[in-house]
Amino acid sequence: MHFNRRFASMSAEAFIDDVVVRGCDARWLAVGDDFRFGSRRSGDVDLLRARAGSGGYEVAQLATVTEGAQRVSSSAVRAALLAGDLQQAQRLLGRPYSISGRVLHGAKLGRTIGFPTLNLRVAHKRPAVHGVFAVRVFGIDEKARPGVASVGLRPTVEQSGRWLLEVHLFDFAASIYGRMVRVEFVQRLRDEEKYGTLDQLTEAIRNDAAQARALFGSVAAS
């Protein structure tokens, strides 16, 4: 379902009839204890249960999950990611945060400055992470490959407003366009910045790569 104006204005009753019953032919629903749906969050677990008989489905209500004293929720995960607290996000998710996608053709600018990149489309208009990160990439070799990645708008080289995930893998130059990979975020290094020249951008990437290499070296040593 695309979250557009029509979908956002759908009543809770219409959501049950059009999406849950006719659209999905649902037989069993599992929802959290604070689950809300429909326009103005008018639907809840009680409404789902009240319509279960006529809709031909069953409803299971799941208890709240906590990590320490904090309630685990998508909002809490997003807040941790926006703050650059990848460790907290990992505690809430039960795994490191990652983005998956197919490697796309890009402008090939990275090759000209000595830092070729894998380019992945960012589907969301407001991605949960933004900046420069040390990363591991799965889906290329048997083991994850380390690298440095940028999630942002590339303000130094374009003004399109298009979000992109660019990953520079260390000691890697093979062509893997179309390959499905998973980029796991290890540590946030800095904010995205706009530089006056390509030389300044290149120097910043060189420093990012050195910092990420040092991080992965310290992890391997420990």
C-alpha positions, 0 to 999 in steps of 0.5 A: 500500500502506498501511503498517499492522501487517499490512504491516509484519509481512509476510515478505520472501518474501510481499512478493515473491509478494503485492506484487511478482508478484501485486499489481504484475505486475512485470517489471523492478525497480530498487533501490538497493544497500542496499535492504531489505524485509520484516519486520525488513528480512530481504529484500535484492537477493540474495533478489530476484534469487534469486526473479526467475526464478520471479517473471518479473521482472528486477532492476537494482541502482543504485549509490549517489549522492553529493553531495560526500562525503554519500550521497544518501538519503531519511533524509538529506533528512528530516534536512536538512528537520527541521533547517530546512536547505532548501539542503542538502535542495535539494542532495540532491534536485536541486530545492527541496523542495515539497508539492502538494495541492488547496486546501481550505475552512478555518475562514476565520479568516485572513480575519478577521485580514487574512491569508487563506490557502490550506489544504492537507492534510498527509497524513503524521502526521510531516511532514518540515517544521514551522514558518513559511516563505517560499514560492513557489506554483505552479499559480495563474498562469504564474509562481510567486506568493510568500507565507508559509506555516505547517506545523503544528498551529495551537495558538493556535486549535485542539487537534485535533492535525491537521496543516495547511499554510496559505499566505498569498499576497501581494496575492492574494484570488481563490477557488481552492478545489479547485485543485491547487497546489505549494508550494515552500519557500524559507527557514525563518523560525521555529518554530510558536508558541502565542500567548495572543491572536489579536492576538498571532498577527496581529502574528506573521503580520504580521512573518512576511509582512514578513520574507518580502517582504523576502527575495523583494525581495532575491532579485529585486534580486540 
